Amino acid sequence: MLTPILVVLHIIVSLILIMLILLKSGRGGGLSDMFGGGAITSMQGSTVVEKNLDRLTVVIGVLFGVTTIVLALRLV
């Protein structure tokens, strides 16, 4: 019963991680430029929103790694 719950959680976490990575503005910009983030960040540098987005991306990335390891151990 725990494995299907972990699989669903893993899929949700992976979709959130993809969304967060696409929202980050890299060297060439990102999807955040579509929402007006590119002009604001070029004038002000690193904003609080970007720092929070970075932190959230790291937390979700760690959660993705944990769910991957747990699923791998459960399926062996």
N, C-alpha and C positions, 0 to 999 in steps of 0.2 A: 504493500500500500504506500510505502514511503517513496519508492522509486518513481511512480508517475507524478507525484507532487514535486519531486526534485526536477524532473524533466520539464514540467510546466514552468517552474521557477527559473530554471536555466534558460528557457526560451524567452521569457519575459525580460530577464536580466540582459540577455544578449541583444534584444531589440532596443532596450534603453541605452545600452552601451554604444550601439551603432548610431542612434540618434544623437547622443552627446558628442561623439567624435565628429559627426557631420556638422554640428553646430559650432564647433570650435573654429576660430579663425587662425589659419596657419599663415605661411609666407604669402601664398597666393590668395588668401581669403578663404572663406568657407561659406556655408549656408547662412552664417550670421550676417554676412554682407548683404544678403537679400533683404534682411529686416532692418537695414540702416545701421548695423553695428560697425561696418567698415569705416564710415566717415567719423563716427564718434571716437573709435579706438585710435585712429591715426592722429587725432588732435590731442587726446588726453593720455595716451599711453595705455597702461594696463589698468582696467577698471575693476571695481569690486565684483561686478557681475562675472567678468572673465576669471577672476581668482576663484570665485565660488563654483563656476563651471568646471574649472580645473580640479578642484577638490572633489566635486561630485563625480567627475569622470574617474578619478583614482579610486574612490570608494566603490563605485560600480564595477570597475575593472578587477579589484581585489575580490569582490563578491562573485564575479564571473569565474575567476580562478578557483575559488573555494568550491563553487558548485561543480566545476569541471572535475576537480580532484575527488570530491565526494561521489559523483556519479561513476567515475572510473573505478573507484574502490568498491562500489556497490555492485557493479556489473562484472567484476572479476570472479 
